[in-house]
Amino acid sequence: MSAETPPEGNAPAPSAELQKAIEFINSGHLDLAQEQLRNIVRTSPDDVRSILLLVEVSDRLKDKDEAAELLDNLLSRAQHNAHLLYRRGLVALGTDPQQLSKANEADHYFEKAIAADPGMVAAHLHRGLALKRQTWQVEGIPHYKRTLLLVPELTVAAYELARSQFLAEDLTASKNNLRRTLVLEPGHPSARKDLEDLEEVLRNARIRQRGIRFPNNLDDMQDARAALRKHILSPSYPKILNSSTKVATFGSCFAANIARTLRSLGVKAGNTTMGEYVNSTFANRHYIDWAVNGADNEVTRGIVDFHAGDLTFSANREDHLKTLAESDIIIMTVGVAPCFFRRDTGELVMPRQSNFNLRALLRDCESRMTTVDENAENIRFIVRQIRKINSEATMVITISPVPLNATFEYDSAIVADCVSKSTLRVSVDQVMRGQFDKLLYWPSFEVVRWLGAYAPGMYGEDDGSTIHISERAIGFIVEAFVEQLSGGELSLVNAGD
């Protein structure tokens, strides 16, 4: 930056004090110029020329707070001045590249500058750059286009437009603007390589597959029911559910909720529920081994004992075998990765339904976070055993979003829960990438945990609990499950008609 004495004419000649500040600037002594300009502004607070020069100097010296305060004072007297709004946006955008709130603040000022002067080229260009900083590149496209309409030779606008159009999957337009960039600047450091890569994408059908991007608009995630359908559900779910379908569910509460809802729609659906703190792939493996193969050991007997008093659970394994063998859809929901194992033998231990028992087990057992490989192998075992007795059924795997009740291994139950759910999710993903036919994954976990970071009320609406999924959330997850797999033939919306 350099400062010059303005030519004679309408603009008055600078005062001796201002001329001295200009000389400091031109000689590179910005700190001295800043102090000189501060003195001028202190004695002449309405000297706009000196204020704007102080803004420039403070901005260059990274004194963003002072520059912002000076501009804010000017804007308080001229709130629709496009130049001041634009300068204020530049100060915000240059504050900290990692501070997204400043990019948003800059966007706000550039938007106002454009409203005050729709033909302000710099405001359009920098609004596009501010949107890019916030990862809203596609939203910047109209501003880059407007910039190029006003100044066709602006290389940076052509290049940023090409990049944004690529993200919008407008590949042909992106290619054209990369070429335009190279016409304007043949030695552009990135455009030529980008063009080569894009032409390779256009030649190769396989790599033209569109990338699915994470939603970047918070408003788009506030309605969890709508976000589930827009951002999570796959259009490829088979239509396998109707009023005559027989369904078996086992695992945690989501499986039970599915079964209960299906019964309300006239579908024959049974359920075996494991308690959340024992609903592991290990326990489910032993349950299936008992039901299908008649395995009789301490764990399988523990599973039966665990359900003592549960009127919906039959102690006769033949009943479970018959249900699994005759079902058209079998849903398994797993919930936890930690399990109790004997210290001396390493064998799985099935706790009783008692918090007292959980603590007492620690004398001879360890509570251990199981591994991805262990859980994946358990799931494969379960699928193979069910296939032995029912090769035609479609199996659906879900992960319970109910948090881990307690940990005896970590200092934080929240950290332990993250590791537990992550272990299970990766395990399921490994199995889903295998060679099993008629095997589906239903993303109830992602709805509650991932959408739940943006949409309120996933937990505790009914009782204030951090553990219990809100009935409203369960309702729209199950509703989507029914509608997706029935192709709309079954619908909770019309269930009461």
C-alpha positions as CSV (number, residue, x, y, z in Angstrom):
1,M,0.0,0.0,0.0
2,S,1.2,3.5,-0.8
3,A,-0.4,6.8,0.0
4,E,-0.1,9.8,-2.3
5,T,-0.9,13.5,-2.0
6,P,-4.1,13.9,-4.1
7,P,-3.9,16.2,-7.1
8,E,-5.1,19.7,-6.9
9,G,-8.8,20.1,-7.7
10,N,-12.0,19.5,-5.6
11,A,-10.1,17.4,-3.0
12,P,-8.4,19.6,-0.5
13,A,-4.6,19.2,0.1
14,P,-3.8,17.1,3.1
15,S,-2.9,18.9,6.3
16,A,0.7,18.9,7.5
17,E,-0.1,16.2,10.0
18,L,-1.8,14.0,7.4
19,Q,1.0,14.6,4.9
20,K,3.5,13.4,7.6
21,A,1.4,10.2,8.0
22,I,1.4,9.6,4.3
23,E,5.2,10.0,4.2
24,F,5.5,7.4,7.0
25,I,3.3,5.0,4.9
26,N,5.3,5.5,1.7
27,S,8.5,4.9,3.6
28,G,7.2,1.7,5.1
29,H,7.0,2.9,8.7
30,L,3.4,1.8,9.3
31,D,3.7,1.8,13.1
32,L,4.6,5.5,13.0
33,A,1.9,6.2,10.5
34,Q,-0.6,4.5,12.7
35,E,0.3,6.6,15.7
36,Q,0.3,9.8,13.6
37,L,-3.2,9.0,12.2
38,R,-4.5,8.1,15.7
39,N,-3.5,11.5,16.9
40,I,-5.3,13.2,13.9
41,V,-8.5,11.2,14.4
42,R,-8.4,11.9,18.2
43,T,-8.4,15.6,17.5
44,S,-10.5,15.5,14.4
45,P,-13.0,12.6,14.8
46,D,-15.0,13.7,11.7
47,D,-11.9,13.6,9.4
48,V,-13.2,10.7,7.2
49,R,-10.1,10.7,5.0
50,S,-7.8,10.2,7.9
51,I,-10.1,7.6,9.5
52,L,-10.1,5.5,6.3
53,L,-6.3,5.8,6.0
54,L,-6.0,4.6,9.6
55,V,-8.3,1.7,8.8
56,E,-6.0,0.7,5.9
57,V,-2.9,1.0,8.1
58,S,-4.4,-0.9,11.1
59,D,-5.6,-3.6,8.7
60,R,-2.1,-4.1,7.3
61,L,-0.7,-4.2,10.8
62,K,-3.2,-6.9,11.7
63,D,-4.9,-4.6,14.2
64,K,-8.3,-5.9,13.0
65,D,-10.2,-4.8,16.1
66,E,-9.2,-1.2,15.6
67,A,-10.0,-1.3,11.9
68,A,-13.4,-2.8,12.6
69,E,-14.2,-0.3,15.3
70,L,-13.3,2.6,13.1
71,L,-15.5,1.3,10.3
72,D,-18.4,0.6,12.7
73,N,-18.3,4.2,13.8
74,L,-18.5,5.4,10.3
75,L,-21.3,3.0,9.4
76,S,-23.3,4.2,12.4
77,R,-23.6,7.5,10.4
78,A,-23.8,6.0,6.9
79,Q,-25.2,2.5,7.3
80,H,-26.0,2.1,3.6
81,N,-22.6,3.2,2.2
82,A,-21.5,0.4,-0.1
83,H,-17.8,1.2,0.1
84,L,-17.8,1.2,3.9
85,L,-19.8,-2.0,4.1
86,Y,-17.4,-3.7,1.7
87,R,-14.3,-2.5,3.6
88,R,-15.9,-3.8,6.8
89,G,-16.4,-7.2,5.2
90,L,-12.8,-7.3,4.1
91,V,-11.6,-6.6,7.6
92,A,-13.8,-9.5,8.9
93,L,-12.7,-11.9,6.1
94,G,-9.0,-11.2,6.8
95,T,-9.2,-11.6,10.6
96,D,-8.6,-15.4,10.9
97,P,-9.0,-18.0,8.2
98,Q,-10.0,-20.6,10.8
99,Q,-12.6,-18.5,12.5
100,L,-15.8,-19.3,10.6
101,S,-17.8,-16.7,12.5
102,K,-15.7,-14.0,10.8
103,A,-16.4,-15.5,7.4
104,N,-20.1,-15.4,8.2
105,E,-19.7,-11.8,9.4
106,A,-17.9,-10.8,6.2
107,D,-20.6,-12.5,4.1
108,H,-23.2,-10.4,6.0
109,Y,-21.4,-7.1,5.1
110,F,-20.7,-8.1,1.5
111,E,-24.4,-8.9,1.1
112,K,-25.3,-5.5,2.4
113,A,-22.8,-3.8,0.2
114,I,-24.4,-5.6,-2.9
115,A,-27.8,-4.4,-1.8
116,A,-26.5,-0.9,-1.6
117,D,-24.7,-1.1,-4.9
118,P,-25.7,-4.2,-7.1
119,G,-22.9,-3.4,-9.5
120,M,-20.1,-3.4,-7.0
121,V,-17.7,-6.0,-8.5
122,A,-15.5,-6.4,-5.5
123,A,-18.4,-7.1,-3.2
124,H,-19.7,-9.9,-5.5
125,L,-16.3,-11.5,-5.8
126,H,-15.6,-11.4,-2.1
127,R,-19.0,-12.6,-1.2
128,G,-18.3,-15.7,-3.2
129,L,-15.0,-16.1,-1.4
130,A,-16.7,-15.6,2.0
131,L,-19.2,-18.3,1.1
132,K,-16.4,-20.6,0.0
133,R,-14.7,-20.1,3.4
134,Q,-18.0,-21.3,5.0
135,T,-18.0,-24.4,2.6
136,W,-21.0,-22.9,0.7
137,Q,-19.1,-22.9,-2.6
138,V,-22.2,-23.7,-4.7
139,E,-24.0,-20.7,-3.2
140,G,-21.2,-18.5,-4.5
141,I,-21.8,-19.3,-8.2
142,P,-24.2,-16.4,-8.9
143,H,-21.7,-14.0,-7.4
144,Y,-18.8,-15.2,-9.5
145,K,-21.0,-15.0,-12.6
146,R,-22.0,-11.5,-11.8
147,T,-18.4,-10.6,-11.2
148,L,-17.5,-11.9,-14.7
149,L,-20.4,-10.2,-16.3
150,L,-19.1,-6.9,-15.0
151,V,-15.4,-7.6,-15.4
152,P,-14.9,-10.5,-17.9
153,E,-11.1,-10.5,-17.6
154,L,-11.0,-11.2,-13.8
155,T,-9.1,-14.5,-13.6
156,V,-9.8,-15.2,-9.9
157,A,-13.6,-15.1,-10.6
158,A,-13.3,-17.5,-13.5
159,Y,-11.2,-20.0,-11.6
160,E,-13.4,-19.9,-8.4
161,L,-16.5,-20.2,-10.6
162,A,-15.0,-23.4,-12.2
163,R,-14.3,-24.9,-8.8
164,S,-17.8,-24.1,-7.5
165,Q,-19.4,-25.5,-10.7
166,F,-17.5,-28.7,-10.3
167,L,-18.9,-29.2,-6.8
168,A,-22.3,-28.5,-8.2
169,E,-21.7,-31.3,-10.7
170,D,-21.9,-28.9,-13.6
171,L,-18.8,-30.5,-15.1
172,T,-19.1,-29.0,-18.6
173,A,-19.5,-25.5,-17.3
174,S,-16.6,-26.1,-14.9
175,K,-14.4,-27.2,-17.8
176,N,-15.3,-24.1,-19.9
177,N,-14.3,-21.8,-17.0
178,L,-11.1,-23.6,-16.4
179,R,-10.2,-23.0,-20.1
180,R,-11.3,-19.4,-19.7
181,T,-9.0,-19.1,-16.7
182,L,-6.1,-20.3,-18.8
183,V,-6.9,-17.9,-21.6
184,L,-6.8,-15.1,-19.1
185,E,-3.7,-16.4,-17.3
186,P,-1.8,-19.2,-19.3
187,G,0.5,-19.8,-16.4
188,H,-2.1,-20.2,-13.7
189,P,-0.6,-22.4,-11.1
190,S,-3.6,-24.7,-10.6
191,A,-6.0,-24.4,-13.5
192,R,-4.1,-26.5,-16.0
193,K,-3.7,-29.5,-13.7
194,D,-7.3,-29.1,-12.6
195,L,-8.4,-29.1,-16.3
196,E,-6.4,-32.3,-17.0
197,D,-8.0,-34.0,-14.0
198,L,-11.5,-32.9,-15.0
199,E,-11.0,-34.1,-18.6
200,E,-10.0,-37.5,-17.2
201,V,-13.2,-37.5,-15.2
202,L,-15.3,-36.7,-18.2
203,R,-13.6,-39.4,-20.3
204,N,-14.0,-42.1,-17.6
205,A,-17.6,-43.1,-16.8
206,R,-16.6,-44.9,-13.6
207,I,-15.0,-41.8,-11.9
208,R,-17.9,-39.6,-13.1
209,Q,-19.9,-41.1,-10.3
210,R,-21.3,-38.2,-8.3
211,G,-19.9,-37.7,-4.8
212,I,-22.5,-37.4,-2.0
213,R,-21.7,-34.4,0.1
214,F,-22.5,-33.9,3.8
215,P,-25.3,-31.3,4.2
216,N,-23.9,-27.9,5.0
217,N,-27.0,-25.9,5.7
218,L,-28.0,-26.0,9.4
219,D,-31.6,-25.1,8.5
220,D,-31.8,-28.1,6.3
221,M,-31.2,-30.4,9.3
222,Q,-33.6,-28.9,11.8
223,D,-36.5,-31.0,10.7
224,A,-35.2,-34.5,11.5
225,R,-38.1,-36.3,9.7
226,A,-37.4,-34.4,6.5
227,A,-33.6,-34.7,6.8
228,L,-33.9,-38.5,7.3
229,R,-35.6,-38.8,3.9
230,K,-33.4,-36.3,2.1
231,H,-30.0,-37.1,3.5
232,I,-29.9,-40.6,4.9
233,L,-32.4,-43.0,3.3
234,S,-31.4,-44.9,0.2
235,P,-33.8,-45.2,-2.8
236,S,-32.6,-48.7,-3.3
237,Y,-34.4,-50.4,-0.4
238,P,-36.3,-53.4,-1.7
239,K,-40.1,-53.4,-1.3
240,I,-40.4,-56.5,0.8
241,L,-43.0,-55.6,3.4
242,N,-46.7,-56.0,3.2
243,S,-49.6,-57.0,5.4
244,S,-48.9,-60.8,4.9
245,T,-45.2,-60.5,5.7
246,K,-44.0,-62.5,8.7
247,V,-41.4,-60.6,10.7
248,A,-39.0,-61.6,13.6
249,T,-37.0,-59.1,15.5
250,F,-34.4,-59.6,18.2
251,G,-31.9,-57.4,20.0
252,S,-32.7,-54.1,21.7
253,C,-35.6,-51.6,21.9
254,F,-35.6,-50.6,18.2
255,A,-36.4,-54.1,17.2
256,A,-39.2,-54.2,19.7
257,N,-40.6,-50.9,18.5
258,I,-40.6,-52.2,14.9
259,A,-42.4,-55.3,16.0
260,R,-45.0,-53.4,18.0
261,T,-45.7,-51.0,15.2
262,L,-46.0,-53.7,12.6
263,R,-48.5,-55.5,14.8
264,S,-50.6,-52.4,14.9
265,L,-50.7,-52.5,11.1
266,G,-51.8,-56.1,11.1
267,V,-48.4,-57.6,10.3
268,K,-47.4,-60.8,12.2
269,A,-44.3,-59.7,14.1
270,G,-42.6,-61.2,17.1
271,N,-39.7,-59.9,19.2
272,T,-37.0,-61.1,21.6
273,T,-35.5,-58.2,23.5
274,M,-32.1,-58.2,25.1
275,G,-31.4,-55.7,27.9
276,E,-29.5,-52.7,26.6
277,Y,-26.5,-53.4,28.8
278,V,-26.1,-57.0,27.5
279,N,-27.3,-56.6,23.9
280,S,-24.0,-57.4,22.3
281,T,-23.2,-59.4,19.2
282,F,-21.8,-62.0,21.6
283,A,-25.1,-62.4,23.4
284,N,-27.0,-62.4,20.1
285,R,-24.6,-65.0,18.7
286,H,-25.3,-67.3,21.6
287,Y,-29.0,-66.7,21.3
288,I,-29.0,-67.7,17.7
289,D,-26.7,-70.7,18.4
290,W,-29.2,-71.8,21.0
291,A,-32.3,-71.2,18.8
292,V,-30.9,-72.7,15.6
293,N,-28.4,-75.4,16.8
294,G,-29.6,-76.2,20.3
295,A,-26.4,-75.0,22.0
296,D,-26.6,-75.6,25.7
297,N,-24.0,-73.9,27.8
298,E,-23.7,-71.4,30.7
299,V,-24.3,-68.4,28.4
300,T,-27.3,-69.8,26.6
301,R,-28.8,-70.8,29.9
302,G,-28.0,-67.3,31.2
303,I,-29.9,-65.8,28.3
304,V,-33.0,-67.9,29.2
305,D,-32.6,-66.9,32.8
306,F,-32.2,-63.3,31.9
307,H,-35.7,-63.4,30.3
308,A,-37.3,-65.1,33.3
309,G,-40.6,-63.3,34.0
310,D,-40.8,-61.9,30.4
311,L,-44.1,-63.2,29.2
312,T,-43.1,-62.5,25.6
313,F,-40.1,-64.8,25.8
314,S,-40.5,-68.5,25.4
315,A,-38.1,-70.8,27.2
316,N,-38.7,-73.4,24.6
317,R,-36.1,-73.0,21.9
318,E,-38.3,-74.7,19.3
319,D,-40.6,-71.7,19.4
320,H,-37.7,-69.4,18.5
321,L,-36.4,-71.8,15.8
322,K,-39.9,-71.9,14.2
323,T,-40.2,-68.1,14.2
324,L,-36.8,-67.6,12.6
325,A,-37.4,-70.4,10.0
326,E,-40.8,-69.1,8.9
327,S,-40.1,-65.3,8.9
328,D,-39.8,-63.3,5.7
329,I,-37.9,-60.5,7.4
330,I,-35.5,-60.9,10.4
331,I,-34.4,-57.7,12.1
332,M,-31.4,-57.7,14.5
333,T,-30.5,-54.7,16.6
334,V,-27.2,-54.6,18.5
335,G,-26.4,-52.1,21.2
336,V,-23.1,-52.5,23.0
337,A,-19.5,-53.6,22.4
338,P,-18.3,-54.1,26.0
339,C,-18.9,-57.5,27.5
340,F,-18.0,-59.4,30.6
341,F,-15.4,-62.1,30.3
342,R,-13.9,-64.5,32.8
343,R,-10.4,-63.5,33.7
344,D,-9.2,-67.1,34.0
345,T,-10.7,-68.6,30.8
346,G,-11.7,-65.6,28.7
347,E,-15.2,-67.0,28.3
348,L,-18.2,-64.7,27.9
349,V,-20.4,-64.3,31.0
350,M,-24.1,-63.4,30.8
351,P,-25.1,-61.1,33.7
352,R,-28.3,-61.4,35.5
353,Q,-30.8,-58.5,35.2
354,S,-29.4,-56.8,38.3
355,N,-27.0,-53.8,38.8
356,F,-25.8,-55.7,42.0
357,N,-24.8,-58.6,39.8
358,L,-22.9,-56.3,37.3
359,R,-20.7,-55.0,40.1
360,A,-20.3,-58.5,41.7
361,L,-19.0,-59.9,38.4
362,L,-16.0,-57.7,38.6
363,R,-14.5,-60.0,41.2
364,D,-13.9,-62.8,38.7
365,C,-14.5,-61.0,35.3
366,E,-13.4,-58.1,33.3
367,S,-15.6,-55.7,31.4
368,R,-13.7,-55.4,28.1
369,M,-14.4,-53.3,24.9
370,T,-14.6,-56.0,22.2
371,T,-12.9,-55.5,18.8
372,V,-14.2,-54.7,15.4
373,D,-13.1,-58.1,14.1
374,E,-14.7,-60.0,17.0
375,N,-18.0,-58.3,16.4
376,A,-17.9,-58.7,12.6
377,E,-17.3,-62.4,13.0
378,N,-20.2,-62.7,15.4
379,I,-22.5,-61.0,13.0
380,R,-21.3,-63.3,10.1
381,F,-21.9,-66.3,12.4
382,I,-25.5,-65.1,13.1
383,V,-26.2,-64.5,9.4
384,R,-24.8,-67.9,8.4
385,Q,-26.8,-69.8,11.1
386,I,-30.1,-68.1,10.1
387,R,-29.3,-68.9,6.4
388,K,-29.1,-72.6,7.4
389,I,-32.7,-72.7,8.4
390,N,-34.1,-69.8,6.2
391,S,-32.3,-69.0,3.1
392,E,-35.0,-66.8,1.7
393,A,-35.5,-64.3,4.5
394,T,-34.2,-60.7,4.2
395,M,-32.1,-59.8,7.2
396,V,-32.0,-56.2,8.5
397,I,-29.3,-55.0,10.9
398,T,-29.6,-51.9,13.0
399,I,-27.6,-50.4,15.8
400,S,-29.4,-49.1,18.9
401,P,-28.8,-45.4,19.5
402,V,-29.4,-45.9,23.3
403,P,-26.2,-44.9,25.1
404,L,-24.0,-47.3,27.0
405,N,-25.4,-47.5,30.5
406,A,-22.1,-47.6,32.3
407,T,-18.4,-48.4,31.9
408,F,-15.9,-50.2,34.1
409,E,-13.0,-49.6,31.7
410,Y,-12.9,-45.9,30.9
411,D,-12.9,-42.7,32.9
412,S,-15.9,-41.4,31.0
413,A,-19.1,-43.2,30.0
414,I,-19.5,-40.8,27.1
415,V,-16.1,-41.7,25.7
416,A,-16.8,-45.4,26.2
417,D,-20.1,-45.1,24.5
418,C,-18.4,-43.4,21.5
419,V,-15.9,-46.3,21.2
420,S,-18.7,-48.9,21.7
421,K,-21.0,-47.5,19.0
422,S,-18.1,-46.8,16.6
423,T,-16.9,-50.4,17.0
424,L,-20.3,-51.8,16.2
425,R,-20.9,-49.5,13.3
426,V,-17.6,-50.4,11.6
427,S,-18.2,-54.1,12.3
428,V,-21.6,-53.9,10.6
429,D,-20.1,-52.0,7.7
430,Q,-17.5,-54.7,7.2
431,V,-20.2,-57.4,7.1
432,M,-22.3,-55.3,4.7
433,R,-19.4,-55.1,2.3
434,G,-19.2,-59.0,2.2
435,Q,-21.0,-61.5,0.0
436,F,-24.3,-61.9,1.9
437,D,-27.4,-61.5,-0.2
438,K,-30.6,-60.1,1.2
439,L,-28.8,-58.3,4.0
440,L,-29.8,-54.6,4.7
441,Y,-28.7,-52.0,7.1
442,W,-31.2,-49.6,8.6
443,P,-29.7,-46.3,9.9
444,S,-31.7,-45.7,13.1
445,F,-28.4,-45.0,14.9
446,E,-27.4,-42.3,12.4
447,V,-30.8,-40.6,12.6
448,V,-30.6,-40.2,16.4
449,R,-26.9,-39.5,16.9
450,W,-25.9,-37.7,13.7
451,L,-29.1,-35.8,12.9
452,G,-29.6,-35.4,16.7
453,A,-26.5,-33.1,16.7
454,Y,-28.6,-30.6,14.7
455,A,-32.2,-31.5,15.3
456,P,-33.5,-31.0,18.9
457,G,-35.5,-33.5,21.0
458,M,-34.0,-36.8,20.0
459,Y,-33.7,-37.8,23.7
460,G,-35.8,-37.3,26.8
461,E,-38.8,-35.5,25.5
462,D,-41.0,-37.8,27.4
463,D,-39.1,-38.1,30.7
464,G,-36.1,-35.8,30.7
465,S,-33.7,-38.8,30.4
466,T,-30.5,-38.7,28.4
467,I,-30.8,-42.4,27.9
468,H,-34.3,-42.8,26.5
469,I,-35.0,-42.0,22.8
470,S,-38.0,-39.7,22.5
471,E,-41.1,-41.4,21.4
472,R,-41.6,-38.8,18.6
473,A,-38.2,-39.8,17.2
474,I,-38.9,-43.5,17.4
475,G,-42.2,-42.8,15.7
476,F,-40.8,-41.2,12.6
477,I,-37.9,-43.6,12.3
478,V,-40.2,-46.6,12.4
479,E,-42.7,-44.8,10.1
480,A,-39.9,-44.3,7.5
481,F,-38.9,-48.0,7.9
482,V,-42.4,-49.2,7.2
483,E,-43.0,-46.9,4.3
484,Q,-39.6,-47.5,2.7
485,L,-39.8,-51.3,2.8
486,S,-43.4,-51.5,1.9
487,G,-43.2,-49.0,-0.9
488,G,-46.0,-47.0,0.8
489,E,-48.4,-50.0,0.9
490,L,-48.2,-49.8,4.7
491,S,-48.3,-46.3,6.3
492,L,-48.5,-45.1,9.8
493,V,-49.9,-41.9,8.5
494,N,-53.1,-43.6,7.3
495,A,-53.1,-46.3,9.9
496,G,-56.0,-44.7,11.9
497,D,-58.2,-44.0,8.9
